[in-house]
Every structure is written in C-alpha cells, then in structure tokens.
Amino acid sequence: MQSNVKLIKKETVAEGTMAFYFSKPQGFEFRPGQFADYTLIDPPQTDDEGNTRGFSLVQAPFEPYLVAATRMRDTAFKRVLKDLPIGTELKLDAPYGDFTLHKTESTPAVFIIGGIGVTPVRSMVAQATHDNTSHKITLLHASRAPADLPFRTDFEKFATENPNFVYIATVESPSGDWKGERGRVTAEMIKKHVPDLGKPIYYLSGPEGMVKSMRQLLIDLKVNEDNIRTEEFTGY
C-alpha cells in the first residue's frame, strides 16, 4: 500500500534514539514485526543514501499510530527527519517483511535482541499481550547501558500484563542500582532463562555482528538452524 502519512509527534525513547509517530492510513493492515518504507518529500538536504528509509512498525496493528524508531546517526535523512515540523507529510510504502511471530502458540518464542533491533519485537509482544495468546515469549534485550534500552518501560509493562511474557535486560555498563543481567548475552545466560533449548523458535535482531555471533552461539548450543530467524539492522 502506498499512501501519504502525517507526522503527529516525536520523542526520545533512549540515549540517541528517537521515535516518530505518524497517522495511520484508513484500511492499512500489517502483521506485527513487519516494516515500512518512509520517503521524505522534497527534503531541504539529501545525500548518497537517498530520501527513503525502512523502519520497523513499532506499534502493533491494534494501536492508533504508525511509529518508526531509530538511532539518530548524522545522515541527511535523519537530520531532516529530526527537524520535521509536526504535520509534515511523508510517503509510506508498506508493509514488507516476514520477521513475524510464528502462529503455533504451543511453541515458545525466544528473542535475543541488540539495542534498537527491538523495534519489531515491541509490535509482536504488544499484539500478543492484547490478543491474550498463549505463546510463551522470552525477550533477552542487550545494550551498552540502561539508558540505551529503547521501549524498556513498555516491555516492563507488558510483562506485568502478560503472564506468558518475560523481559530480561542485560547491559555492559550498569548503573549502581541496576538489578538486571550484566554483560553480553552468553550461552550461560541463555541456558539460565531458556530451560528447554530445543523447543523455541529463536528470533535475532540488531547490528549485523551481534546477529551473526548470536546465531553461531545458538548453533554451538545445538539449536536446530531451522528454528532461528534473523533480522539485521544495517545503518545502525
């Protein structure tokens, strides 16, 4: 579906990370975990990377807006996006992608995610919580510091509402009162939070290097490769 969408609001959701809320076109449908291409219309500046970017649809289908969240690198697209006046229109081309939650509710889901790679997961967990599905969902969310965990408060809220959802945050540089896991995701950490390694479907999302290393870690743990799904976030 191609349509114009209007910028409703923007906010900071983690250190150096912003979320942009857009109007949802009438009749627009998508599956949680999919993404959209957004194109700036006649931007005041551009560069070799162009005027179009793909962003995961952060909000679930039942929620009111289309939301894109991104780390704010110094590119023309992101400089323009950051400064866009509320009410500005962008072109939307969506939905795309198949990084979506499996249908069989008796099969658990384990998400191992780096930083902003959590955007498609927020949509999936929000919808599963809203629909009261029986998927057992575990999210291991890794980042440098607590301030770098996008949508942490949302996930903590879903964990209180959804008895089937467990949120585990781990950071490499914890603050003094940090109560979560510490360091990078390791084989020991996975085994601690995933009692039966052979049962779940695993979803990996984040920077390319992290996704590759987590995939190898799971293979070393004898996880069936058919049960590993990945989404690499380029231009991180």
HELIX and SHEET records of a PDB file:
HELIX    1   1 ALA A   76  ASP A   83  1                                   8    
HELIX    2   2 GLY A  115  VAL A  118  5                                   4    
HELIX    3   3 THR A  119  ASP A  131  1                                  13    
HELIX    4   4 PRO A  146  ASP A  148  5                                   3    
HELIX    5   5 ARG A  152  GLU A  161  1                                  10    
HELIX    6   6 ALA A  187  HIS A  193  1                                   7    
HELIX    7   7 GLU A  208  ASP A  220  1                                  13    
HELIX    8   8 GLU A  225  ASN A  227  5                                   3    
SHEET    1   A 6 THR A  52  SER A  56  0                                        
SHEET    2   A 6 PHE A  35  LEU A  40 -1                                        
SHEET    3   A 6 GLU A  89  TYR A  96 -1                                        
SHEET    4   A 6 GLN A   2  ALA A  14 -1                                        
SHEET    5   A 6 THR A  17  PHE A  22 -1                                        
SHEET    6   A 6 LEU A  66  ARG A  71 -1                                        
SHEET    1   B 6 GLU A 181  ARG A 182  0                                        
SHEET    2   B 6 PHE A 165  VAL A 171  1                                        
SHEET    3   B 6 ILE A 137  SER A 143  1                                        
SHEET    4   B 6 ALA A 109  GLY A 114  1                                        
SHEET    5   B 6 ILE A 201  GLY A 206  1                                        
SHEET    6   B 6 ILE A 228  GLU A 232  1                                        
END                                                                             
